[in-house]
Amino acid sequence: MSRLAWSTVGAALALSLILALADAGPGKIRLLLIVSGIYVALLIAGSLSPSLDFYLFSARRSPVDQPWIALTFDDGPDPAITPALLDLLRREHIPAAFFCVGAAARQYPALVAQAAADGHLIGNHSDRHGYGWTIAASSQIFAEFAAANQTLAHILGDAPRFVRTPAGVSRPDLAEIFAQLQLTNVAWDVRGLELLYRDPARIAARIARTARNGSIILLHETYYGTRIIEPQQALAIAQRTIAQLRARGFRFVRLDQLLKQPDYAMTPMNADWLPEPGAAMLKARVNESATTRYTGRT
């Protein structure tokens, strides 16, 4: 059943119960309250659980019959961890996807440019990584994700094609807004849960144990605006995860390739691993334009 059908059926059921029990006694009123509570809980669960596809379809895993997986990172860029993470991925010849926060990208545009030059996919992870948009007007939701799109387009020359909401949260109207912005929503089917497990070895073992062909793996560069996980911890998690997934025979492919989407940039899967020329080109472009775009200086 689609998210629209779920919402329509739920609203119709709630309205029917209200009308039927409007003049009921205490017992039926309690029943109405229970049913209403269940309905509200369902709406909340639908907002917080990408796997339900309640309001918004999420690409969570590709149905491939090959041992291919995609590695994705949220909440960057951050100068304390992003350069080291890019170095690791370059050494390991792994193409990843970075879902960037617009505000962080404006602050560190060269890091976004470097990630793209290294062959990684850049995605939209909202502009401020807040949650106020979940209860805001549709125009404010549009502005939140459009601002991040504009920032990334300024840095890279093209707007991103993929989006991931903070924590995978969804709400009504989001599907239509992403369609207007030409964004494909991406969630995950395996995540690090770094705040819960903390220990890099335990996190990597859990990811390797639960990954399947076509899995989309979610890790964090940082938790935006915090130091909840330290840079060395984030790097150790990535290193151990890569090693354990490779030990299980998995091959890393870029997210858009895993989902069979059109390519938006040269990737290590279809070209030689040549990050430095592209990096130099994009860095020169960012150095030339970043100050005028983000600080107003010439």
C-alpha positions in Angstrom: 0.0 0.0 0.0 1.3 3.4 -0.9 2.0 6.2 1.7 -1.0 8.1 0.2 -3.2 5.1 0.6 -2.0 4.6 4.2 -2.8 8.2 5.1 -6.1 8.2 3.4 -7.3 4.9 5.0 -6.0 6.0 8.4 -7.8 9.4 8.2 -11.0 7.8 7.0 -10.8 5.2 9.8 -10.2 7.9 12.4 -13.1 10.1 11.1 -15.4 7.1 11.0 -14.6 6.2 14.6 -15.1 9.8 15.7 -18.5 10.0 14.1 -19.6 6.6 15.3 -18.5 7.2 18.9 -19.4 10.9 19.2 -22.3 10.1 21.5 -20.9 7.0 23.1 -20.5 6.0 26.7 -17.2 5.9 28.7 -16.3 2.5 27.4 -16.5 3.5 23.8 -14.7 6.8 24.5 -11.8 4.8 25.9 -11.8 2.7 22.8 -11.8 5.8 20.7 -8.8 7.2 22.7 -6.9 3.9 22.2 -7.5 3.8 18.5 -6.6 7.5 18.1 -3.4 6.9 20.1 -2.5 3.9 17.8 -3.2 6.1 14.8 -1.0 8.9 16.1 1.8 6.4 16.9 1.6 5.0 13.4 2.0 8.5 11.9 5.0 9.1 14.1 6.5 5.8 13.3 6.0 6.5 9.6 7.9 9.8 10.0 10.8 8.3 11.8 11.2 4.9 10.0 12.4 5.1 6.4 11.8 1.4 5.9 8.1 1.9 6.1 7.9 4.2 3.1 5.0 5.8 4.8 5.2 9.4 3.4 8.2 9.0 1.1 9.8 6.2 -0.8 13.4 5.5 0.2 16.0 3.6 -1.8 17.4 1.3 0.9 19.0 -1.5 -1.0 19.6 -2.5 -4.6 18.3 -6.0 -5.6 21.5 -7.0 -7.3 22.7 -10.6 -7.5 26.4 -9.6 -7.1 28.3 -9.0 -3.9 28.2 -5.2 -4.4 27.6 -2.7 -1.7 27.7 1.1 -1.4 29.4 3.0 1.4 27.8 6.3 2.4 28.8 9.0 4.9 26.6 11.7 6.5 27.0 15.1 8.2 30.2 16.4 6.6 32.3 18.0 5.5 34.5 18.5 8.6 38.2 19.4 8.4 38.9 17.3 11.4 38.0 14.0 9.7 37.1 14.5 6.0 40.7 14.8 4.7 41.8 11.6 6.5 38.7 9.8 5.4 39.4 10.8 1.7 42.9 9.6 2.1 41.7 6.2 3.4 39.2 5.8 0.5 41.9 6.8 -2.0 44.3 4.2 -0.7 41.6 1.6 -0.7 40.3 2.6 -4.1 36.7 2.8 -2.8 34.1 5.2 -4.3 31.7 6.4 -1.7 28.8 8.8 -1.4 29.0 11.9 0.9 25.7 13.4 2.0 26.7 16.9 2.9 25.1 19.5 5.1 24.7 22.8 3.2 26.0 25.0 6.0 29.1 22.9 6.4 29.7 22.8 2.6 29.6 26.7 2.6 32.1 26.7 5.3 34.5 24.1 3.8 33.8 24.2 0.0 37.3 22.8 -0.9 36.5 19.6 1.0 33.4 19.0 -1.0 35.3 19.7 -4.2 38.0 17.3 -3.2 35.6 14.5 -2.5 33.9 15.0 -5.9 37.3 15.2 -7.6 38.3 11.9 -6.0 35.3 10.3 -7.7 32.8 10.3 -4.8 29.2 11.1 -5.2 27.9 14.2 -3.4 24.4 14.2 -2.0 22.1 16.7 -0.2 21.7 16.2 3.5 19.6 19.4 4.2 21.0 22.9 4.7 21.2 23.1 8.5 20.6 19.5 9.7 17.9 20.7 12.0 14.4 19.2 12.5 12.3 22.3 12.6 11.4 21.7 8.9 9.5 18.5 9.9 6.7 20.7 11.3 7.2 23.7 9.1 5.2 24.9 6.1 5.9 23.3 2.7 7.6 26.5 1.5 10.1 26.3 4.4 10.8 22.6 3.7 11.5 23.5 0.0 13.8 26.3 1.1 15.7 24.0 3.4 16.7 21.5 0.8 16.9 24.0 -2.1 19.5 26.0 -0.2 21.7 22.9 0.2 21.2 22.1 -3.5 22.2 25.7 -4.4 25.3 25.5 -2.3 26.5 22.2 -3.7 25.8 23.4 -7.3 27.9 26.5 -6.7 30.8 24.4 -5.6 30.5 21.5 -8.1 28.8 23.1 -11.1 25.9 20.7 -11.0 23.1 20.2 -8.4 23.1 16.9 -6.5 20.7 14.1 -7.7 20.4 12.3 -4.4 19.1 13.4 -1.0 19.0 11.9 2.5 17.1 13.6 5.3 18.6 14.0 8.7 18.0 10.6 10.5 15.9 9.6 7.6 12.9 11.6 8.9 10.0 12.2 6.5 6.7 14.0 6.5 3.8 14.8 4.1 4.7 16.9 1.1 8.3 15.8 1.1 7.9 13.5 -1.9 6.5 16.3 -4.0 9.2 18.7 -2.9 12.0 16.3 -3.7 10.3 15.7 -7.1 10.4 19.5 -7.7 14.1 19.5 -6.8 14.8 16.4 -9.0 16.2 14.6 -6.0 16.1 10.8 -5.4 15.6 10.0 -1.7 18.2 7.5 -0.3 18.1 5.8 3.1 20.1 2.6 4.1 19.6 -1.0 5.1 22.7 -1.2 7.3 23.9 1.5 9.6 26.7 1.9 12.0 24.7 3.2 15.0 27.9 4.8 16.2 26.2 6.5 19.2 24.9 3.2 20.5 27.8 0.8 20.0 30.7 3.3 20.2 33.5 0.6 19.8 34.8 0.6 16.2 35.5 -3.2 16.3 32.0 -3.9 17.4 30.4 -1.6 14.9 32.4 -3.0 12.0 31.6 -6.6 13.0 27.9 -5.8 13.2 27.9 -4.1 9.8 29.8 -7.0 8.2 27.4 -9.5 9.8 24.2 -7.8 8.5 25.3 -6.6 5.1 23.8 -8.3 2.0 24.2 -8.1 -1.7 23.1 -4.6 -2.7 23.3 -3.1 0.8 23.6 0.6 1.4 25.9 1.2 4.4 25.4 4.4 6.5 28.3 5.7 8.5 29.0 9.2 9.8 32.0 11.5 9.2 30.8 13.4 12.3 27.5 14.2 13.9 26.9 17.7 12.6 27.7 20.5 15.0 28.9 18.1 17.7 31.9 16.1 18.8 29.9 13.1 19.9 32.2 10.9 17.9 35.9 11.8 17.7 37.7 12.0 14.3 40.0 9.1 15.1 37.0 7.0 16.2 35.2 7.8 12.9 38.3 6.9 10.9 38.8 3.6 12.8 35.2 2.7 12.2 35.6 3.2 8.5 38.9 1.3 8.3 37.6 -1.7 10.2 34.3 -1.7 8.3 36.1 -1.7 5.0 38.4 -4.5 6.0 35.6 -6.7 7.4 33.3 -6.2 4.4 36.2 -7.1 2.0 36.9 -10.2 4.1 33.4 -11.3 3.4 33.9 -10.8 -0.3 32.0 -7.6 -0.9 32.9 -5.2 -3.6 32.4 -1.5 -3.1 30.6 0.4 -5.9 29.3 4.0 -5.9 25.8 4.5 -4.8 24.4 5.7 -8.2 25.9 2.6 -9.8 24.4 0.3 -7.2 21.0 1.9 -7.8 21.5 1.8 -11.6 21.1 5.5 -11.8 22.8 7.6 -14.5 26.4 8.6 -13.8 26.9 12.2 -12.8 30.7 12.1 -12.6 33.7 9.9 -13.5 34.1 7.1 -11.0 36.9 4.7 -10.2 34.7 1.8 -11.5 34.8 3.0 -15.1 38.1 5.0 -15.2 41.6 4.8 -13.9 42.0 6.0 -10.3 43.2 9.5 -11.1 42.1 11.8 -8.2 44.9 14.3 -8.4 44.2 16.0 -11.7 40.5 16.4 -11.0 41.3 17.5 -7.5 43.6 20.2 -8.7 41.1 21.4 -11.2 38.3 21.6 -8.7 40.5 23.1 -6.0 41.5 25.9 -8.3 37.9 26.5 -9.2 36.9 26.7 -5.5 39.9 28.9 -4.5 38.9 31.3 -7.3 35.3 31.5 -6.5 34.7 30.5 -2.8 35.7 33.9 -1.3 33.3 35.9 -3.5 30.4 33.4 -3.1 30.6 32.9 0.7 32.4 35.9 2.1 31.7 38.7 -0.3 35.4 39.5 -0.7 37.1 39.9 -4.1 
